Amino acid sequence: MAASSNKRNRKGSSRPKRQTAAPASPAPEAQQVAAAPSGSLDTLKNNLAGKRKAIFQILDDVKKVTPDQWRDPNQVESLAKNFADKLGLPVPEQRIKQFVKAYSDATKNGPNASVDEIVKKYGKNVDDKTLKEIKKFVPKNTKD
């Protein structure tokens, strides 16, 4: 039994001591952000870190959008701006317009749009890893 009391004493002393030094400078984060542009998917993940509440609000908003609203490019533009604002992501107006054009092209022929063609036309900075991730969410064309 003496061994068990020793364990209790050791347990209390094995806790890491609090450091009184100043918190680390934001320089490592800046380095991560600087390294992120190599992969736009990684950049997106970094930007969305800690935005769980906003993401769920956006998902609720998406559920409320009617099919007619999805067909209206102006409505899609408004939604995109709203979502970027909720996430606190600064998106230039030109980028929003580019997204709406790509969205319109992707949806004009129904579900037969080619991801590769859309990315080639509008996504000059989309890397292969991100393209692969996008393709996971696009239904495969099936011809019976």
C-alpha distance (Angstrom), angle and dihedral (degrees) to the residues before:
residue distance angle dihedral
M1 . . .
A2 3.73 . .
A3 3.78 88.8 .
S4 3.80 91.5 58.8
S5 3.79 92.0 53.6
N6 3.81 88.6 50.9
K7 3.79 89.2 54.3
R8 3.76 90.3 53.8
N9 3.77 91.2 52.1
R10 3.78 92.3 47.6
K11 3.78 92.2 47.4
G12 3.78 92.0 59.5
S13 3.79 93.6 47.3
S14 3.82 95.1 46.4
R15 3.77 93.4 68.8
P16 3.77 113.4 114.1
K17 3.76 112.4 -104.7
R18 3.75 118.6 -119.3
Q19 3.73 114.7 -105.8
T20 3.76 117.0 -128.7
A21 3.78 93.9 -163.5
A22 3.79 119.5 112.7
P23 3.82 115.8 -89.0
A24 3.78 116.6 -90.3
S25 3.76 115.0 -83.0
P26 3.82 118.4 -105.6
A27 3.80 90.4 -111.2
P28 3.85 94.1 102.4
E29 3.81 89.9 54.8
A30 3.77 90.1 50.7
Q31 3.77 89.1 52.6
Q32 3.81 90.9 51.6
V33 3.79 91.8 49.9
A34 3.78 90.6 48.0
A35 3.79 90.4 51.5
A36 3.81 93.6 46.3
P37 3.84 99.3 75.1
S38 3.80 89.2 77.7
G39 3.80 87.0 75.1
S40 3.78 119.6 32.2
L41 3.81 90.7 -163.2
D42 3.80 89.6 56.4
T43 3.80 89.7 48.5
L44 3.80 90.2 52.2
K45 3.80 91.5 49.1
N46 3.81 90.9 50.6
N47 3.80 91.4 48.6
L48 3.80 92.2 49.7
A49 3.79 95.9 47.4
G50 3.78 109.3 119.9
K51 3.81 94.6 12.5
R52 3.81 97.0 104.8
K53 3.83 95.3 128.3
A54 3.81 92.8 50.5
I55 3.80 91.3 47.8
F56 3.80 91.6 54.1
Q57 3.82 90.4 47.5
I58 3.79 88.9 52.7
L59 3.80 91.6 49.0
D60 3.80 89.1 52.5
D61 3.81 89.6 50.1
V62 3.81 91.0 50.1
K63 3.81 90.5 53.3
K64 3.81 88.9 57.2
V65 3.82 95.6 52.8
T66 3.79 113.1 104.6
P67 3.82 123.1 -138.5
D68 3.82 89.7 -109.7
Q69 3.79 90.4 56.4
W70 3.83 90.5 52.4
R71 3.84 88.8 55.0
D72 3.82 92.6 55.6
P73 3.84 111.4 84.5
N74 3.82 90.8 -158.6
Q75 3.79 90.3 55.4
V76 3.81 91.2 47.6
E77 3.81 89.8 50.7
S78 3.79 90.5 51.0
L79 3.81 90.9 49.4
A80 3.81 91.9 48.9
K81 3.81 91.6 51.8
N82 3.79 91.2 46.5
F83 3.80 92.4 50.2
A84 3.81 92.9 48.1
D85 3.81 89.6 50.3
K86 3.82 92.4 49.5
L87 3.79 89.7 51.1
G88 3.79 91.6 46.4
L89 3.80 91.2 -124.8
P90 3.79 115.9 147.4
V91 3.80 104.9 -133.5
P92 3.81 117.5 -180.0
E93 3.81 116.4 -125.8
Q94 3.81 89.8 -119.5
R95 3.82 90.4 57.8
I96 3.82 91.5 50.3
K97 3.82 90.0 51.0
Q98 3.81 90.2 48.7
F99 3.81 89.7 51.3
V100 3.81 92.1 50.7
K101 3.83 91.2 50.5
A102 3.80 90.8 49.4
Y103 3.82 90.4 46.4
S104 3.81 90.8 50.3
D105 3.80 91.7 49.3
A106 3.79 91.8 46.6
T107 3.79 93.9 51.2
K108 3.81 102.9 36.5
N109 3.82 94.1 85.0
G110 3.76 96.2 40.0
P111 3.80 119.2 -119.3
N112 3.83 93.4 -21.8
A113 3.81 97.5 87.8
S114 3.79 116.6 128.1
V115 3.78 112.8 -125.2
D116 3.80 90.3 -155.1
E117 3.82 92.2 54.5
I118 3.81 93.6 47.3
V119 3.81 92.1 48.1
K120 3.80 91.4 45.7
K121 3.80 90.7 52.0
Y122 3.81 100.4 40.3
G123 3.79 109.4 12.0
K124 3.76 106.4 65.0
N125 3.83 90.4 152.0
V126 3.81 96.4 46.8
D127 3.78 110.6 117.2
D128 3.82 125.5 -147.8
K129 3.81 93.9 -103.5
T130 3.81 91.4 55.0
L131 3.80 92.1 44.6
K132 3.79 89.5 53.5
E133 3.82 90.2 51.3
I134 3.81 91.7 49.2
K135 3.79 91.0 51.9
K136 3.80 90.2 56.5
F137 3.80 89.1 67.4
V138 3.80 98.1 44.4
P139 3.78 115.3 87.4
K140 3.78 116.0 -119.2
N141 3.80 115.2 -112.4
T142 3.76 111.2 -112.4
K143 3.76 121.1 -165.4
D144 3.79 115.0 -164.9
